[in-house]
Structures are given as structure tokens and as C-alpha cells.
Amino acid sequence: MDQLFRTLARAGIDLALFFIVFTIVFLAFALSFYTSFSLYLAEFRTIPQTIFTLFRVLLGDFDFENMYKANKILGPLLFFLYVVVMFFMLFNMFL
């Protein structure tokens, strides 16, 4: 257990900086999805619902067709950007 605490202590600053950047980017996407789809889709009606929906998208549970029907240009664009950017951010955590 001591080794785990020493490892976390050494990586603490890097982890904190990563989570700060992750939070800023995630909230920026949440606000973008909220402003784009809140009038059309129930999953994005409020900011907490939008945040929960975006966490579900990260886990692979999403309904792309509804976003596409709500906005044929911005729906796929925002979705693709969100998935790619968040995937690379989470992937880079392990490099």
C-alpha cells in the first residue's frame, strides 16, 4: 500500500494538471452541446443532463441519429470532435 501512495505522490501534480485540462475541455463541450441541442433533444435539456449524457457517450452509450436529426451539420461535427478530442486526451494520460 505504501508503494501506491508513493506513486500517487510522485504523479500527483501531473494528475492534477491533467484533470484540470480535462475538466475545462469537457465543460466546453458540454456547453457547446447544451447550446446546440437543448431545444431539440431531452438528453440535453439542462446542463447536468448534458454532462451526464456526455459521460455516457465516453462509455459508448449514445444515440447519434437523434443528434443528426436535430442538426444535420452541427450534430455530426460536434459529436465527431468530442469523441476524437476526448479519446486522445484520455489516451495521452497513459503516455
Distance bins in CASP14 RR format, pairs under 12 A and 6 or more apart:
PFRMAT RR
TARGET T0000
AUTHOR 0000-0000-0000
RMODE 2
METHOD distances of the structure
MODEL  1
1 7 0 0 0 0 0 1 0 0 0 0 0
1 8 0 0 0 0 0 1 0 0 0 0 0
2 8 0 0 0 0 0 1 0 0 0 0 0
2 9 0 0 0 0 0 1 0 0 0 0 0
3 9 0 0 0 0 0 1 0 0 0 0 0
3 10 0 0 0 0 0 1 0 0 0 0 0
4 10 0 0 0 0 0 1 0 0 0 0 0
4 11 0 0 0 0 0 1 0 0 0 0 0
5 11 0 0 0 0 0 1 0 0 0 0 0
5 12 0 0 0 0 0 1 0 0 0 0 0
6 12 0 0 0 0 0 1 0 0 0 0 0
7 14 0 0 0 0 0 1 0 0 0 0 0
7 15 0 0 0 0 0 1 0 0 0 0 0
8 14 0 0 0 0 0 1 0 0 0 0 0
8 15 1 0 0 1 0 0 0 0 0 0 0
8 16 0 0 0 0 0 1 0 0 0 0 0
9 15 0 0 0 0 0 1 0 0 0 0 0
9 16 0 0 0 0 0 1 0 0 0 0 0
11 17 0 0 0 0 0 1 0 0 0 0 0
11 18 0 0 0 0 1 0 0 0 0 0 0
11 19 0 0 0 0 0 1 0 0 0 0 0
11 93 0 0 0 0 0 1 0 0 0 0 0
11 94 0 0 0 0 0 1 0 0 0 0 0
12 18 0 0 0 0 1 0 0 0 0 0 0
12 19 0 0 0 0 1 0 0 0 0 0 0
12 20 0 0 0 0 0 1 0 0 0 0 0
13 19 0 0 0 0 0 1 0 0 0 0 0
13 20 0 0 0 0 0 1 0 0 0 0 0
14 20 0 0 0 0 0 1 0 0 0 0 0
14 21 0 0 0 0 0 1 0 0 0 0 0
14 92 0 0 0 0 0 1 0 0 0 0 0
14 93 0 0 0 0 1 0 0 0 0 0 0
14 94 0 0 0 0 0 1 0 0 0 0 0
14 95 0 0 0 0 0 1 0 0 0 0 0
15 21 0 0 0 0 0 1 0 0 0 0 0
15 22 0 0 0 0 0 1 0 0 0 0 0
15 93 0 0 0 0 1 0 0 0 0 0 0
15 94 0 0 0 0 0 1 0 0 0 0 0
16 22 0 0 0 0 0 1 0 0 0 0 0
16 23 0 0 0 0 0 1 0 0 0 0 0
17 23 0 0 0 0 0 1 0 0 0 0 0
17 24 0 0 0 0 0 1 0 0 0 0 0
17 92 0 0 0 0 0 1 0 0 0 0 0
17 93 0 0 0 0 0 1 0 0 0 0 0
18 24 0 0 0 0 0 1 0 0 0 0 0
18 25 0 0 0 0 0 1 0 0 0 0 0
18 26 0 0 0 0 0 1 0 0 0 0 0
18 89 0 0 0 0 1 0 0 0 0 0 0
18 90 0 0 0 0 1 0 0 0 0 0 0
18 91 0 0 0 0 0 1 0 0 0 0 0
18 92 0 0 0 0 1 0 0 0 0 0 0
18 93 1 0 1 0 0 0 0 0 0 0 0
18 94 0 0 0 0 0 1 0 0 0 0 0
18 95 0 0 0 0 0 1 0 0 0 0 0
19 25 0 0 0 0 0 1 0 0 0 0 0
19 26 0 0 0 0 1 0 0 0 0 0 0
19 89 0 0 0 0 0 1 0 0 0 0 0
19 90 0 0 0 0 0 1 0 0 0 0 0
19 93 0 0 0 0 1 0 0 0 0 0 0
20 26 0 0 0 0 0 1 0 0 0 0 0
20 27 0 0 0 0 0 1 0 0 0 0 0
20 89 0 0 0 0 0 1 0 0 0 0 0
21 27 0 0 0 0 0 1 0 0 0 0 0
21 28 0 0 0 0 0 1 0 0 0 0 0
21 85 0 0 0 0 0 1 0 0 0 0 0
21 86 0 0 0 0 0 1 0 0 0 0 0
21 89 1 0 0 1 0 0 0 0 0 0 0
21 90 0 0 0 0 0 1 0 0 0 0 0
21 92 0 0 0 0 1 0 0 0 0 0 0
21 93 0 0 0 0 0 1 0 0 0 0 0
22 28 0 0 0 0 0 1 0 0 0 0 0
22 29 0 0 0 0 0 1 0 0 0 0 0
22 55 0 0 0 0 0 1 0 0 0 0 0
22 58 0 0 0 0 0 1 0 0 0 0 0
22 85 0 0 0 0 0 1 0 0 0 0 0
22 86 0 0 0 0 1 0 0 0 0 0 0
22 88 0 0 0 0 0 1 0 0 0 0 0
22 89 1 0 1 0 0 0 0 0 0 0 0
22 90 1 0 0 1 0 0 0 0 0 0 0
22 91 0 0 0 0 0 1 0 0 0 0 0
22 92 0 0 0 0 0 1 0 0 0 0 0
22 93 0 0 0 0 1 0 0 0 0 0 0
23 29 0 0 0 0 0 1 0 0 0 0 0
23 30 0 0 0 0 0 1 0 0 0 0 0
23 51 0 0 0 0 0 1 0 0 0 0 0
23 86 0 0 0 0 0 1 0 0 0 0 0
23 89 0 0 0 0 0 1 0 0 0 0 0
24 30 0 0 0 0 0 1 0 0 0 0 0
24 31 0 0 0 0 0 1 0 0 0 0 0
24 85 0 0 0 0 0 1 0 0 0 0 0
24 89 0 0 0 0 0 1 0 0 0 0 0
25 31 0 0 0 0 0 1 0 0 0 0 0
25 32 0 0 0 0 0 1 0 0 0 0 0
25 54 0 0 0 0 0 1 0 0 0 0 0
25 81 0 0 0 0 0 1 0 0 0 0 0
25 82 0 0 0 0 1 0 0 0 0 0 0
25 84 0 0 0 0 0 1 0 0 0 0 0
25 85 1 0 0 1 0 0 0 0 0 0 0
25 86 1 0 0 1 0 0 0 0 0 0 0
25 87 0 0 0 0 0 1 0 0 0 0 0
25 88 0 0 0 0 0 1 0 0 0 0 0
25 89 1 0 0 1 0 0 0 0 0 0 0
25 90 0 0 0 0 0 1 0 0 0 0 0
25 92 0 0 0 0 0 1 0 0 0 0 0
26 32 0 0 0 0 0 1 0 0 0 0 0
26 33 0 0 0 0 0 1 0 0 0 0 0
26 47 0 0 0 0 0 1 0 0 0 0 0
26 50 0 0 0 0 0 1 0 0 0 0 0
26 51 1 0 0 1 0 0 0 0 0 0 0
26 52 0 0 0 0 0 1 0 0 0 0 0
26 54 1 0 0 1 0 0 0 0 0 0 0
26 55 0 0 0 0 1 0 0 0 0 0 0
26 57 0 0 0 0 0 1 0 0 0 0 0
26 58 0 0 0 0 1 0 0 0 0 0 0
26 82 0 0 0 0 1 0 0 0 0 0 0
26 85 0 0 0 0 1 0 0 0 0 0 0
26 86 1 0 0 1 0 0 0 0 0 0 0
26 89 0 0 0 0 1 0 0 0 0 0 0
26 90 0 0 0 0 0 1 0 0 0 0 0
27 33 0 0 0 0 0 1 0 0 0 0 0
27 34 0 0 0 0 0 1 0 0 0 0 0
27 47 0 0 0 0 1 0 0 0 0 0 0
27 48 0 0 0 0 0 1 0 0 0 0 0
27 50 0 0 0 0 1 0 0 0 0 0 0
27 51 1 0 0 1 0 0 0 0 0 0 0
27 54 0 0 0 0 1 0 0 0 0 0 0
28 34 0 0 0 0 0 1 0 0 0 0 0
28 35 0 0 0 0 0 1 0 0 0 0 0
28 50 0 0 0 0 0 1 0 0 0 0 0
28 51 0 0 0 0 0 1 0 0 0 0 0
28 54 0 0 0 0 0 1 0 0 0 0 0
28 78 0 0 0 0 0 1 0 0 0 0 0
28 81 0 0 0 0 0 1 0 0 0 0 0
28 82 0 0 0 0 1 0 0 0 0 0 0
28 85 0 0 0 0 1 0 0 0 0 0 0
28 86 0 0 0 0 0 1 0 0 0 0 0
28 89 0 0 0 0 0 1 0 0 0 0 0
29 35 0 0 0 0 0 1 0 0 0 0 0
29 36 0 0 0 0 0 1 0 0 0 0 0
29 37 0 0 0 0 0 1 0 0 0 0 0
29 44 0 0 0 0 0 1 0 0 0 0 0
29 47 0 0 0 0 0 1 0 0 0 0 0
29 50 0 0 0 0 1 0 0 0 0 0 0
29 51 0 0 0 0 1 0 0 0 0 0 0
29 53 0 0 0 0 0 1 0 0 0 0 0
29 54 1 0 0 1 0 0 0 0 0 0 0
29 55 0 0 0 0 0 1 0 0 0 0 0
29 57 0 0 0 0 1 0 0 0 0 0 0
29 58 0 0 0 0 0 1 0 0 0 0 0
29 77 0 0 0 0 0 1 0 0 0 0 0
29 78 1 0 0 1 0 0 0 0 0 0 0
29 79 0 0 0 0 1 0 0 0 0 0 0
29 80 0 0 0 0 0 1 0 0 0 0 0
29 81 1 0 0 1 0 0 0 0 0 0 0
29 82 1 0 1 0 0 0 0 0 0 0 0
29 83 0 0 0 0 0 1 0 0 0 0 0
29 84 0 0 0 0 0 1 0 0 0 0 0
29 85 1 0 0 1 0 0 0 0 0 0 0
29 86 1 0 0 1 0 0 0 0 0 0 0
29 89 0 0 0 0 0 1 0 0 0 0 0
30 36 0 0 0 0 0 1 0 0 0 0 0
30 37 0 0 0 0 0 1 0 0 0 0 0
30 38 0 0 0 0 0 1 0 0 0 0 0
30 43 0 0 0 0 0 1 0 0 0 0 0
30 44 0 0 0 0 1 0 0 0 0 0 0
30 46 0 0 0 0 0 1 0 0 0 0 0
30 47 1 0 0 1 0 0 0 0 0 0 0
30 48 0 0 0 0 1 0 0 0 0 0 0
30 49 0 0 0 0 1 0 0 0 0 0 0
30 50 1 0 1 0 0 0 0 0 0 0 0
30 51 1 0 1 0 0 0 0 0 0 0 0
30 52 0 0 0 0 1 0 0 0 0 0 0
30 53 0 0 0 0 1 0 0 0 0 0 0
30 54 1 0 1 0 0 0 0 0 0 0 0
30 55 0 0 0 0 1 0 0 0 0 0 0
30 57 0 0 0 0 0 1 0 0 0 0 0
30 58 0 0 0 0 0 1 0 0 0 0 0
30 78 0 0 0 0 0 1 0 0 0 0 0
30 82 0 0 0 0 1 0 0 0 0 0 0
30 86 0 0 0 0 0 1 0 0 0 0 0
31 37 0 0 0 0 0 1 0 0 0 0 0
31 38 0 0 0 0 0 1 0 0 0 0 0
31 44 0 0 0 0 0 1 0 0 0 0 0
31 46 0 0 0 0 0 1 0 0 0 0 0
31 47 1 0 0 1 0 0 0 0 0 0 0
31 50 0 0 0 0 1 0 0 0 0 0 0
31 51 0 0 0 0 1 0 0 0 0 0 0
31 54 0 0 0 0 0 1 0 0 0 0 0
31 78 0 0 0 0 0 1 0 0 0 0 0
31 82 0 0 0 0 0 1 0 0 0 0 0
32 38 0 0 0 0 0 1 0 0 0 0 0
32 44 0 0 0 0 0 1 0 0 0 0 0
32 47 0 0 0 0 0 1 0 0 0 0 0
32 50 0 0 0 0 1 0 0 0 0 0 0
32 54 0 0 0 0 1 0 0 0 0 0 0
32 71 0 0 0 0 0 1 0 0 0 0 0
32 74 0 0 0 0 1 0 0 0 0 0 0
32 75 0 0 0 0 0 1 0 0 0 0 0
32 77 0 0 0 0 0 1 0 0 0 0 0
32 78 1 0 0 1 0 0 0 0 0 0 0
32 79 0 0 0 0 0 1 0 0 0 0 0
32 81 0 0 0 0 1 0 0 0 0 0 0
32 82 0 0 0 0 1 0 0 0 0 0 0
32 85 0 0 0 0 0 1 0 0 0 0 0
33 40 0 0 0 0 0 1 0 0 0 0 0
33 41 0 0 0 0 1 0 0 0 0 0 0
33 43 0 0 0 0 1 0 0 0 0 0 0
33 44 1 0 1 0 0 0 0 0 0 0 0
33 45 0 0 0 0 0 1 0 0 0 0 0
33 46 0 0 0 0 0 1 0 0 0 0 0
33 47 0 0 0 0 1 0 0 0 0 0 0
33 49 0 0 0 0 0 1 0 0 0 0 0
33 50 1 0 1 0 0 0 0 0 0 0 0
33 51 0 0 0 0 1 0 0 0 0 0 0
33 52 0 0 0 0 0 1 0 0 0 0 0
33 53 1 0 0 1 0 0 0 0 0 0 0
33 54 1 0 0 1 0 0 0 0 0 0 0
33 55 0 0 0 0 0 1 0 0 0 0 0
33 56 0 0 0 0 0 1 0 0 0 0 0
33 57 0 0 0 0 1 0 0 0 0 0 0
33 62 0 0 0 0 0 1 0 0 0 0 0
33 67 0 0 0 0 1 0 0 0 0 0 0
33 70 0 0 0 0 0 1 0 0 0 0 0
33 71 0 0 0 0 0 1 0 0 0 0 0
33 74 0 0 0 0 1 0 0 0 0 0 0
33 75 0 0 0 0 1 0 0 0 0 0 0
33 77 0 0 0 0 0 1 0 0 0 0 0
33 78 1 0 0 1 0 0 0 0 0 0 0
33 79 0 0 0 0 1 0 0 0 0 0 0
33 81 0 0 0 0 0 1 0 0 0 0 0
33 82 1 0 0 1 0 0 0 0 0 0 0
34 40 0 0 0 0 0 1 0 0 0 0 0
34 41 0 0 0 0 0 1 0 0 0 0 0
34 43 0 0 0 0 0 1 0 0 0 0 0
34 44 1 0 1 0 0 0 0 0 0 0 0
34 45 0 0 0 0 1 0 0 0 0 0 0
34 46 1 0 0 1 0 0 0 0 0 0 0
34 47 1 0 1 0 0 0 0 0 0 0 0
34 48 0 0 0 0 1 0 0 0 0 0 0
34 49 0 0 0 0 1 0 0 0 0 0 0
34 50 1 0 1 0 0 0 0 0 0 0 0
34 51 0 0 0 0 1 0 0 0 0 0 0
34 52 0 0 0 0 0 1 0 0 0 0 0
34 53 0 0 0 0 1 0 0 0 0 0 0
34 54 0 0 0 0 1 0 0 0 0 0 0
34 78 0 0 0 0 0 1 0 0 0 0 0
35 44 0 0 0 0 1 0 0 0 0 0 0
35 47 0 0 0 0 0 1 0 0 0 0 0
35 50 0 0 0 0 1 0 0 0 0 0 0
35 71 0 0 0 0 0 1 0 0 0 0 0
35 74 0 0 0 0 1 0 0 0 0 0 0
35 78 0 0 0 0 0 1 0 0 0 0 0
36 43 0 0 0 0 0 1 0 0 0 0 0
36 44 1 0 0 1 0 0 0 0 0 0 0
36 50 0 0 0 0 1 0 0 0 0 0 0
36 67 0 0 0 0 1 0 0 0 0 0 0
36 70 1 0 0 1 0 0 0 0 0 0 0
36 71 1 0 0 1 0 0 0 0 0 0 0
36 73 0 0 0 0 0 1 0 0 0 0 0
36 74 1 0 1 0 0 0 0 0 0 0 0
36 75 1 0 0 1 0 0 0 0 0 0 0
36 76 0 0 0 0 0 1 0 0 0 0 0
36 77 0 0 0 0 1 0 0 0 0 0 0
36 78 1 0 0 1 0 0 0 0 0 0 0
36 79 0 0 0 0 0 1 0 0 0 0 0
36 81 0 0 0 0 0 1 0 0 0 0 0
36 82 0 0 0 0 0 1 0 0 0 0 0
37 43 1 0 0 1 0 0 0 0 0 0 0
37 44 1 0 1 0 0 0 0 0 0 0 0
37 45 0 0 0 0 1 0 0 0 0 0 0
37 46 0 0 0 0 0 1 0 0 0 0 0
37 47 0 0 0 0 0 1 0 0 0 0 0
37 49 0 0 0 0 0 1 0 0 0 0 0
37 50 0 0 0 0 1 0 0 0 0 0 0
37 53 0 0 0 0 1 0 0 0 0 0 0
37 54 0 0 0 0 0 1 0 0 0 0 0
37 63 0 0 0 0 0 1 0 0 0 0 0
37 66 0 0 0 0 1 0 0 0 0 0 0
37 67 1 0 0 1 0 0 0 0 0 0 0
37 68 0 0 0 0 0 1 0 0 0 0 0
37 69 0 0 0 0 0 1 0 0 0 0 0
37 70 1 0 1 0 0 0 0 0 0 0 0
37 71 1 0 0 1 0 0 0 0 0 0 0
37 74 0 0 0 0 1 0 0 0 0 0 0
37 75 1 0 0 1 0 0 0 0 0 0 0
37 78 0 0 0 0 1 0 0 0 0 0 0
37 79 0 0 0 0 0 1 0 0 0 0 0
37 82 0 0 0 0 0 1 0 0 0 0 0
38 44 1 0 1 0 0 0 0 0 0 0 0
38 45 1 0 1 0 0 0 0 0 0 0 0
38 46 1 0 0 1 0 0 0 0 0 0 0
38 47 0 0 0 0 1 0 0 0 0 0 0
38 48 0 0 0 0 0 1 0 0 0 0 0
38 49 0 0 0 0 1 0 0 0 0 0 0
38 50 1 0 0 1 0 0 0 0 0 0 0
38 53 0 0 0 0 0 1 0 0 0 0 0
38 70 0 0 0 0 0 1 0 0 0 0 0
38 71 0 0 0 0 0 1 0 0 0 0 0
39 45 0 0 0 0 1 0 0 0 0 0 0
39 70 0 0 0 0 1 0 0 0 0 0 0
39 71 0 0 0 0 0 1 0 0 0 0 0
40 66 0 0 0 0 1 0 0 0 0 0 0
40 67 0 0 0 0 1 0 0 0 0 0 0
40 68 0 0 0 0 0 1 0 0 0 0 0
40 69 0 0 0 0 1 0 0 0 0 0 0
40 70 1 1 0 0 0 0 0 0 0 0 0
40 71 1 0 0 1 0 0 0 0 0 0 0
40 72 0 0 0 0 0 1 0 0 0 0 0
40 74 0 0 0 0 0 1 0 0 0 0 0
40 75 0 0 0 0 0 1 0 0 0 0 0
41 49 0 0 0 0 1 0 0 0 0 0 0
41 50 0 0 0 0 1 0 0 0 0 0 0
41 53 0 0 0 0 1 0 0 0 0 0 0
41 62 0 0 0 0 0 1 0 0 0 0 0
41 63 0 0 0 0 1 0 0 0 0 0 0
41 64 0 0 0 0 0 1 0 0 0 0 0
41 65 0 0 0 0 0 1 0 0 0 0 0
41 66 1 0 1 0 0 0 0 0 0 0 0
41 67 1 0 0 1 0 0 0 0 0 0 0
41 68 0 0 0 0 0 1 0 0 0 0 0
41 69 0 0 0 0 1 0 0 0 0 0 0
41 70 1 0 1 0 0 0 0 0 0 0 0
41 71 0 0 0 0 1 0 0 0 0 0 0
41 75 0 0 0 0 0 1 0 0 0 0 0
41 79 0 0 0 0 0 1 0 0 0 0 0
42 49 1 0 0 1 0 0 0 0 0 0 0
42 50 0 0 0 0 0 1 0 0 0 0 0
42 52 0 0 0 0 0 1 0 0 0 0 0
42 53 0 0 0 0 1 0 0 0 0 0 0
42 63 0 0 0 0 0 1 0 0 0 0 0
42 66 0 0 0 0 1 0 0 0 0 0 0
42 70 0 0 0 0 0 1 0 0 0 0 0
43 49 1 0 0 1 0 0 0 0 0 0 0
43 50 1 0 0 1 0 0 0 0 0 0 0
43 51 0 0 0 0 0 1 0 0 0 0 0
43 52 0 0 0 0 1 0 0 0 0 0 0
43 53 1 0 1 0 0 0 0 0 0 0 0
43 54 0 0 0 0 1 0 0 0 0 0 0
43 55 0 0 0 0 0 1 0 0 0 0 0
43 56 0 0 0 0 1 0 0 0 0 0 0
43 57 0 0 0 0 1 0 0 0 0 0 0
43 61 0 0 0 0 0 1 0 0 0 0 0
43 62 0 0 0 0 1 0 0 0 0 0 0
43 63 1 0 0 1 0 0 0 0 0 0 0
43 64 0 0 0 0 0 1 0 0 0 0 0
43 66 1 0 0 1 0 0 0 0 0 0 0
43 67 0 0 0 0 1 0 0 0 0 0 0
43 70 0 0 0 0 0 1 0 0 0 0 0
44 50 1 0 1 0 0 0 0 0 0 0 0
44 51 0 0 0 0 1 0 0 0 0 0 0
44 52 0 0 0 0 0 1 0 0 0 0 0
44 53 1 0 0 1 0 0 0 0 0 0 0
44 54 0 0 0 0 1 0 0 0 0 0 0
44 56 0 0 0 0 0 1 0 0 0 0 0
44 57 0 0 0 0 0 1 0 0 0 0 0
44 62 0 0 0 0 0 1 0 0 0 0 0
44 63 0 0 0 0 0 1 0 0 0 0 0
44 66 0 0 0 0 1 0 0 0 0 0 0
44 67 0 0 0 0 1 0 0 0 0 0 0
44 70 0 0 0 0 1 0 0 0 0 0 0
44 71 0 0 0 0 0 1 0 0 0 0 0
44 75 0 0 0 0 0 1 0 0 0 0 0
44 78 0 0 0 0 0 1 0 0 0 0 0
44 79 0 0 0 0 0 1 0 0 0 0 0
45 52 0 0 0 0 0 1 0 0 0 0 0
45 53 0 0 0 0 1 0 0 0 0 0 0
46 52 0 0 0 0 1 0 0 0 0 0 0
46 53 0 0 0 0 0 1 0 0 0 0 0
47 53 0 0 0 0 0 1 0 0 0 0 0
47 54 0 0 0 0 0 1 0 0 0 0 0
48 54 0 0 0 0 0 1 0 0 0 0 0
48 55 0 0 0 0 0 1 0 0 0 0 0
49 55 0 0 0 0 0 1 0 0 0 0 0
49 56 0 0 0 0 0 1 0 0 0 0 0
50 56 0 0 0 0 0 1 0 0 0 0 0
50 57 0 0 0 0 0 1 0 0 0 0 0
50 78 0 0 0 0 0 1 0 0 0 0 0
50 82 0 0 0 0 0 1 0 0 0 0 0
51 57 0 0 0 0 0 1 0 0 0 0 0
51 58 0 0 0 0 0 1 0 0 0 0 0
52 58 0 0 0 0 0 1 0 0 0 0 0
52 59 0 0 0 0 0 1 0 0 0 0 0
52 61 0 0 0 0 0 1 0 0 0 0 0
53 59 0 0 0 0 0 1 0 0 0 0 0
53 60 0 0 0 0 0 1 0 0 0 0 0
53 61 0 0 0 0 1 0 0 0 0 0 0
53 62 1 0 0 1 0 0 0 0 0 0 0
53 63 0 0 0 0 1 0 0 0 0 0 0
53 66 0 0 0 0 0 1 0 0 0 0 0
53 67 0 0 0 0 0 1 0 0 0 0 0
53 79 0 0 0 0 0 1 0 0 0 0 0
53 82 0 0 0 0 0 1 0 0 0 0 0
54 60 0 0 0 0 0 1 0 0 0 0 0
54 61 0 0 0 0 0 1 0 0 0 0 0
54 62 0 0 0 0 1 0 0 0 0 0 0
54 67 0 0 0 0 0 1 0 0 0 0 0
54 78 0 0 0 0 0 1 0 0 0 0 0
54 79 0 0 0 0 0 1 0 0 0 0 0
54 82 1 0 0 1 0 0 0 0 0 0 0
54 83 0 0 0 0 0 1 0 0 0 0 0
54 85 0 0 0 0 0 1 0 0 0 0 0
54 86 0 0 0 0 1 0 0 0 0 0 0
55 61 0 0 0 0 1 0 0 0 0 0 0
55 62 0 0 0 0 0 1 0 0 0 0 0
55 82 0 0 0 0 0 1 0 0 0 0 0
55 86 0 0 0 0 0 1 0 0 0 0 0
56 62 1 0 0 1 0 0 0 0 0 0 0
56 63 0 0 0 0 1 0 0 0 0 0 0
56 82 0 0 0 0 0 1 0 0 0 0 0
57 63 0 0 0 0 1 0 0 0 0 0 0
57 64 0 0 0 0 1 0 0 0 0 0 0
57 67 0 0 0 0 1 0 0 0 0 0 0
57 78 0 0 0 0 0 1 0 0 0 0 0
57 79 1 0 0 1 0 0 0 0 0 0 0
57 80 0 0 0 0 0 1 0 0 0 0 0
57 81 0 0 0 0 0 1 0 0 0 0 0
57 82 1 0 0 1 0 0 0 0 0 0 0
57 83 1 0 0 1 0 0 0 0 0 0 0
57 84 0 0 0 0 0 1 0 0 0 0 0
57 85 0 0 0 0 0 1 0 0 0 0 0
57 86 0 0 0 0 1 0 0 0 0 0 0
57 87 0 0 0 0 0 1 0 0 0 0 0
58 82 0 0 0 0 1 0 0 0 0 0 0
58 83 0 0 0 0 1 0 0 0 0 0 0
58 85 0 0 0 0 0 1 0 0 0 0 0
58 86 1 0 0 1 0 0 0 0 0 0 0
58 87 0 0 0 0 1 0 0 0 0 0 0
58 89 0 0 0 0 0 1 0 0 0 0 0
58 90 1 0 0 1 0 0 0 0 0 0 0
59 83 0 0 0 0 0 1 0 0 0 0 0
59 86 0 0 0 0 0 1 0 0 0 0 0
59 90 0 0 0 0 0 1 0 0 0 0 0
60 79 0 0 0 0 0 1 0 0 0 0 0
60 82 0 0 0 0 0 1 0 0 0 0 0
60 83 0 0 0 0 1 0 0 0 0 0 0
60 86 0 0 0 0 0 1 0 0 0 0 0
60 87 0 0 0 0 0 1 0 0 0 0 0
62 68 0 0 0 0 0 1 0 0 0 0 0
62 75 0 0 0 0 0 1 0 0 0 0 0
62 78 0 0 0 0 0 1 0 0 0 0 0
62 79 1 0 0 1 0 0 0 0 0 0 0
62 80 0 0 0 0 0 1 0 0 0 0 0
62 82 0 0 0 0 1 0 0 0 0 0 0
62 83 0 0 0 0 1 0 0 0 0 0 0
63 69 0 0 0 0 1 0 0 0 0 0 0
63 70 0 0 0 0 0 1 0 0 0 0 0
63 75 0 0 0 0 0 1 0 0 0 0 0
63 79 0 0 0 0 0 1 0 0 0 0 0
64 70 0 0 0 0 0 1 0 0 0 0 0
64 75 0 0 0 0 1 0 0 0 0 0 0
64 76 1 0 0 1 0 0 0 0 0 0 0
64 78 0 0 0 0 0 1 0 0 0 0 0
64 79 1 0 0 1 0 0 0 0 0 0 0
64 80 0 0 0 0 1 0 0 0 0 0 0
64 82 0 0 0 0 0 1 0 0 0 0 0
64 83 0 0 0 0 1 0 0 0 0 0 0
65 72 0 0 0 0 0 1 0 0 0 0 0
65 75 0 0 0 0 0 1 0 0 0 0 0
65 76 0 0 0 0 0 1 0 0 0 0 0
65 79 0 0 0 0 0 1 0 0 0 0 0
66 72 0 0 0 0 0 1 0 0 0 0 0
66 75 0 0 0 0 1 0 0 0 0 0 0
66 76 0 0 0 0 0 1 0 0 0 0 0
66 79 0 0 0 0 0 1 0 0 0 0 0
67 73 0 0 0 0 0 1 0 0 0 0 0
67 74 0 0 0 0 1 0 0 0 0 0 0
67 75 1 0 1 0 0 0 0 0 0 0 0
67 76 1 0 0 1 0 0 0 0 0 0 0
67 77 0 0 0 0 1 0 0 0 0 0 0
67 78 1 0 0 1 0 0 0 0 0 0 0
67 79 1 0 1 0 0 0 0 0 0 0 0
67 80 0 0 0 0 0 1 0 0 0 0 0
67 82 0 0 0 0 0 1 0 0 0 0 0
67 83 0 0 0 0 0 1 0 0 0 0 0
68 74 0 0 0 0 1 0 0 0 0 0 0
68 75 1 0 0 1 0 0 0 0 0 0 0
68 76 1 0 1 0 0 0 0 0 0 0 0
68 77 0 0 0 0 0 1 0 0 0 0 0
68 78 0 0 0 0 0 1 0 0 0 0 0
68 79 0 0 0 0 1 0 0 0 0 0 0
68 80 0 0 0 0 0 1 0 0 0 0 0
69 75 0 0 0 0 1 0 0 0 0 0 0
69 76 0 0 0 0 0 1 0 0 0 0 0
70 76 0 0 0 0 0 1 0 0 0 0 0
70 78 0 0 0 0 0 1 0 0 0 0 0
70 79 0 0 0 0 0 1 0 0 0 0 0
71 77 0 0 0 0 1 0 0 0 0 0 0
71 78 0 0 0 0 1 0 0 0 0 0 0
71 79 0 0 0 0 0 1 0 0 0 0 0
72 78 0 0 0 0 0 1 0 0 0 0 0
72 79 0 0 0 0 0 1 0 0 0 0 0
73 79 0 0 0 0 0 1 0 0 0 0 0
73 80 0 0 0 0 0 1 0 0 0 0 0
74 80 0 0 0 0 0 1 0 0 0 0 0
74 81 0 0 0 0 0 1 0 0 0 0 0
74 82 0 0 0 0 0 1 0 0 0 0 0
75 81 0 0 0 0 1 0 0 0 0 0 0
75 82 0 0 0 0 1 0 0 0 0 0 0
75 83 0 0 0 0 0 1 0 0 0 0 0
76 82 0 0 0 0 0 1 0 0 0 0 0
76 83 0 0 0 0 0 1 0 0 0 0 0
77 83 0 0 0 0 0 1 0 0 0 0 0
77 84 0 0 0 0 0 1 0 0 0 0 0
78 84 0 0 0 0 0 1 0 0 0 0 0
78 85 0 0 0 0 0 1 0 0 0 0 0
78 86 0 0 0 0 0 1 0 0 0 0 0
79 85 0 0 0 0 0 1 0 0 0 0 0
79 86 0 0 0 0 0 1 0 0 0 0 0
80 86 0 0 0 0 0 1 0 0 0 0 0
80 87 0 0 0 0 0 1 0 0 0 0 0
81 87 0 0 0 0 0 1 0 0 0 0 0
81 88 0 0 0 0 0 1 0 0 0 0 0
81 89 0 0 0 0 0 1 0 0 0 0 0
82 88 0 0 0 0 0 1 0 0 0 0 0
82 89 0 0 0 0 0 1 0 0 0 0 0
83 89 0 0 0 0 0 1 0 0 0 0 0
83 90 0 0 0 0 0 1 0 0 0 0 0
83 91 0 0 0 0 0 1 0 0 0 0 0
84 90 0 0 0 0 0 1 0 0 0 0 0
84 91 0 0 0 0 0 1 0 0 0 0 0
85 91 0 0 0 0 0 1 0 0 0 0 0
85 92 0 0 0 0 0 1 0 0 0 0 0
86 92 0 0 0 0 0 1 0 0 0 0 0
86 93 0 0 0 0 0 1 0 0 0 0 0
87 93 0 0 0 0 0 1 0 0 0 0 0
88 94 0 0 0 0 0 1 0 0 0 0 0
88 95 0 0 0 0 0 1 0 0 0 0 0
89 95 0 0 0 0 0 1 0 0 0 0 0
END
